[in-house]
Amino acid sequence: MSEEAKNKAREIYESYYYLMPTSLSEKNRNETAIKCAENNVDGVIELLDNEGYGNEYIINFYKEVKNQIKSI
């Protein structure tokens, strides 16, 4: 896995994690942030694929990002 994809996954995940209310348990905060990050990446992949904005390299990069998010 590329370090770039790993860093992007962490960046997307953290952008959601720090928006979660601190009143949530750590487990719920983490799970919700992961789901939000995965949904975000799914949207990017869908847009790139359906609208023809991306090439296979970019789409594969974001698929790798999604796999990295799952391992957070």
N, C-alpha and C positions, 0 to 999 in steps of 0.2 A: 504494500500500500504506500502511496506517496505521502510524503510529509506535508505537502501542500493540501491534499484532501483531508488529512487528519486535522490540520490547523483550521481549515474552513469549517469542518464539522464542529470543532470545539467552539469556534466563533459564533456559529448559528445557534448551537445549543445554549451557550452562555447568554446570548441576547434574550432568549426566552426564560432561562432559569432565573435571571435577576429581575424579571418582571413578575414572577410568582410571589404571591403574598407570603410573608415570613411566618404567618400563622399556620400555614400548611406544614405537615410533617416533612422531614427531609426526603423521605421515600416518595411522597405524593408530589412534592416540588420537582424532584428529579424525573419521575415518570411523565409528568405533564409536560415538562420542558422537552423531553425526548420526543413525545408525540407531536408537539408543536413544530419542532425542528424537522421531523420527518415529513410532516404535512407541507412545510415550507419548501423543502427540497423536491417533494413530489410535484408541487406547483411549478417550480422552475423547470423540471424535466418535461412536464406536460407542455408548457409553453414553448420550450425549445423544440420539442418533437413535433407538436401540432402546427406551430406557426412557421416552422422552417428557419428559425433564427440561428439554430446551432448546428454544428456538425457533429459527427459521431464522437470526436475527441471530447468536446465539451459535455455532451450528454453522458458519456462514460465517466467523465470526471465527477459529475454530480451523482451518478449512481454509486461511485466509490465513496463520495461524501456521505451519502445515506447509509451505506454499510458501516462507515466509521461512527456515525451517530448511534447506530444500534449497539455499538460496543462501548459506549460511554457509561 
